[in-house]
Amino acid sequence: TLFTLLVGCMSPPEPVKAPEPVAQPEPVPEPAEPEPAPVVPTRPILTGPAAKAEVQKILRQSFDWLDAGDEDKARVELEYARQLEPDNKQVACLLRGITADPMTTLGRESTAYTVNPGDSLGLIARRAMGDVCEFYILARYNQIKVPKQLAAGQTIRIPGKVTLGAPEAAMPVPP
């Protein structure tokens, strides 16, 4: 029969292959949201004696924070102090110590100084540069991250050609 003949001529069906697995691309992680900038609390703008008292408190605390190497806390507080008392020279000096380039500000020429027992960067800054508040830019000039860790016998650089004598007798000085 014709049917048998046709069936015999036909080649057997090819086996059906399973589809090749298609490589799935790695899921792209969603971009992380940037961390928000630290929120600086809004504070009242004081005036008169209250402002002066607050600035003095901020200066004392900022000296301590800078001496401990906590520049960020000091900067936030000093910026607030500058709002309260824009012409305060100590506030301006400490902010300059945080923000200015030490080499540009103090110059490349320097003199080696060996730290004596009882020295602090504040005392050295007052003797060499005329003002205690210069201690932090002096620390940065010497790549000292934590000024209160200054040690007797350590050699630092003093900007310019300065010869420092022995420290003056028991003079109270901030860091």
LINPE-V951702 format. One record per run of one state. SS is the DSSP state (A for helix, B for strand, O for the rest). FROM is the first residue (numbers start at 1). TO is the last residue. If there is no record, write none. Layout:
BEGIN
ss:SS from:FROM to:TO
ss:SS from:FROM to:TO
END
This chain:
BEGIN
ss:O from:1 to:1
ss:A from:2 to:9
ss:O from:10 to:47
ss:A from:48 to:67
ss:O from:68 to:70
ss:A from:71 to:84
ss:O from:85 to:88
ss:A from:89 to:99
ss:O from:100 to:101
ss:A from:102 to:106
ss:O from:107 to:109
ss:B from:110 to:114
ss:O from:115 to:120
ss:A from:121 to:129
ss:O from:130 to:131
ss:A from:132 to:141
ss:O from:142 to:146
ss:A from:147 to:149
ss:O from:150 to:154
ss:B from:155 to:159
ss:O from:160 to:175
END
